[in-house]
């Protein structure tokens, strides 16, 4: 055999193996970057002229959306079911489409939305209408039956609320507290982000982790949106920037995962400790786990197999974090302009394409959003081992 024979044979085997790996993961068919263009199976399940949706939940085949007012007042409902091509105020027009009445008796500006393990809807109302202060009773956590429309919980945020709070998203853990504990991200309108913990039965509430790295924007954060290279600059914001934003629970509710908006890191805490009001914020900070990079995510969601889905605005994509910490891209699409609220169940991942990166305050007063606002569905399958 030629003296290079074994070497060439080894190269050939390695090349064949590499080719096989590429074929299984991301087929290379030309000299163009395969990361560009549409990938994955994307279905548009809602197309909304106005207003701009944010939070999302799907229960029993019903699609629910929230429509906050902190970036612009509007006359439409702030919580609605998308049904037969139109928005139906849920559970009633008086509760979700009224601009009059005591703030604690109606929804004002709901943002994040989730479901608990019993299938109930939970909404975080930040209580903020653009240009107005948050009224007493406006910021609250609301529980609603998606079947009957009964509002069975309404807990006003007082002790944990700051004048500049932006109660952004929430998850509800039924394994702690008599009626559950809500974990809320206050991304803050004025640079004071934190996590908020609320005992639903007692109304006890507090802010934790303020001024710690896991809730703060990353200094020097950079991203690319709409073809523009953007840097985090709190004095002149040019893209959605802020602190603690996305949040989700592990499937068994033992850990809460969260992340600042202007950060690529994912953090987690044990819910056993976070739900314990006797543990100080300083003690909690020492328990925070940096789970590594997760991309430029806004919304987070967990599927029944404990896989975490993250929106990825700078890739027009949705990523999936597997339980072993590895990531994969499940879909990308040029219509994914600032994917925001995200929800996962056994069949699919649903994501709101909110275009929030095109708000007037980020473009010198010019509204760059282009209706309609879309909601996408991405079918998923169980892991191969199931």
C-alpha positions, 0 to 999 in steps of 0.5 A, spaced: 500 500 500 502 507 498 505 510 504 499 515 504 494 510 503 492 509 510 491 516 511 487 517 505 483 512 507 482 515 514 480 522 510 475 518 506 472 515 512 472 522 516 469 526 510 463 520 509 462 521 516 462 528 516 457 528 510 452 524 513 452 528 519 451 534 515 445 531 511 442 529 517 442 536 521 443 541 515 443 539 508 448 543 504 446 544 497 450 550 494 455 555 496 449 559 499 448 560 507 443 555 508 441 559 515 437 564 510 430 563 508 424 559 511 426 553 514 421 549 518 413 548 517 410 555 519 402 556 519 399 563 520 393 562 524 391 569 525 392 575 521 390 581 525 389 588 522 389 592 529 391 592 535 398 589 536 398 582 540 403 580 545 401 575 550 398 568 547 395 562 550 392 556 547 387 552 551 382 546 548 383 549 541 382 556 543 387 561 541 387 567 546 391 573 545 393 580 549 393 587 546 397 591 551 396 599 551 403 601 554 406 603 547 399 606 545 392 606 546 387 603 542 380 602 542 380 594 541 379 589 546 385 588 551 384 580 551 380 576 546 379 570 543 381 569 536 375 566 533 373 565 525 377 570 523 375 576 528 377 578 535 372 576 541 373 580 547 374 575 553 371 573 557 366 579 556 367 586 553 366 589 560 372 586 563 376 586 557 374 592 552 372 597 557 376 604 558 371 606 564 370 603 571 375 602 577 382 599 575 381 593 579 375 591 576 377 590 569 383 589 564 387 595 562 393 593 559 395 586 559 401 583 557 404 576 558 399 570 559 400 563 561 396 557 563 397 553 569 397 545 570 390 545 571 389 549 564 387 555 567 389 562 564 393 567 568 394 574 565 399 579 568 396 586 567 401 592 567 396 597 568 399 602 564 396 606 558 401 610 554 402 617 557 399 616 563 401 613 570 399 606 573 392 607 577 391 604 583 389 597 582 391 597 575 397 592 576 394 585 577 395 578 576 388 575 574 386 568 573 380 566 568 377 559 566 378 558 559 371 554 559 366 558 563 370 565 563 369 566 570 374 570 573 376 566 579 382 570 581 384 578 581 390 580 586 392 587 585 400 589 585 401 594 591 408 592 595 412 590 589 410 595 584 414 601 583 411 607 579 416 605 573 414 598 573 413 594 567 410 587 569 411 584 563 410 576 563 408 571 568 408 563 570 404 560 575 406 555 580 401 550 583 406 546 587 407 552 592 402 556 596 395 554 598 392 557 591 399 557 587 405 562 587 406 567 581 413 569 578 413 575 574 418 579 570 418 586 571 422 589 566 421 596 568 420 602 564 425 606 568 431 601 569 429 598 575 428 591 573 426 585 578 423 579 579 416 579 583 413 573 587 406 573 589 402 568 593 396 568 590 392 566 596 394 571 601 396 577 596 403 577 599 408 580 594 415 582 594 421 584 589 427 580 589 434 580 585 434 588 583 440 590 581 443 583 580 446 581 573 441 576 572 435 581 571 439 587 568 441 588 561 448 586 559 452 592 558 455 593 551 449 588 548 449 588 541 444 585 536 441 586 528 434 587 527 431 589 520 438 589 517 441 594 522 446 593 527 444 596 534 447 597 541 444 597 547 444 605 549 439 606 555 439 614 553 437 613 546 434 606 545 433 604 538 431 597 539 427 593 545 431 593 551 430 592 558 431 587 564 428 581 566 423 579 561 422 572 558 420 567 564 418 559 564 417 554 568 420 547 568 415 541 566 415 539 574 415 546 576 421 545 580 425 551 577 424 557 574 428 560 568 428 567 566 432 572 562 433 580 561 431 582 554 438 585 552 442 579 554 443 572 551 444 569 558 439 564 561 438 564 568 434 559 573 432 558 580 429 553 584 422 555 585 422 552 592 427 557 594 424 563 590 417 561 593 419 562 600 418 569 603 423 567 608 429 567 604 432 574 602 433 577 596 441 576 597 440 569 599 436 568 592 442 571 588 447 566 591 442 561 588 442 563 581 444 559 576 447 561 569 444 556 564 449 559 558 447 562 552 440 562 549 440 567 543 436 574 543 430 571 546 424 575 548 419 570 550 420 563 553 415 557 553 416 550 556 413 543 552 411 537 556 418 534 555 421 539 558 424 543 552 424 550 552 423 554 546 426 561 545 424 567 540 430 569 536 429 576 533 435 577 530 435 570 526 427 571 525 427 564 528 424 560 534 430 556 537 429 550 542 433 548 548 433 541 550 434 538 557 441 537 556 442 544 554 443 543 547 440 548 542 436 547 535 433 552 530 425 549 529 423 554 524 425 561 521 421 565 517 422 573 514 415 574 517 418 573 524 419 580 525 420 581 533 417 574 535 414 576 542 409 571 546 410 564 545 406 558 547 407 550 547 403 544 548 404 537 545 402 539 538 405 545 536 409 552 538 405 558 537 408 565 537 406 572 536 410 576 531 409 583 534 414 587 530 415 591 537 422 593 534 419 597 529 415 602 534 415 609 533 419 611 540 425 606 537 425 610 530 425 617 532 417 617 532 415 614 526 411 608 526 415 602 522 410 597 523 406 594 517 400 590 519 397 585 519 400 582 525 401 575 525 400 569 529 404 563 527 404 555 529 410 551 528 408 543 529 412 539 534 414 532 535 416 528 542 423 527 542 425 520 539 426 517 546 418 518 547 
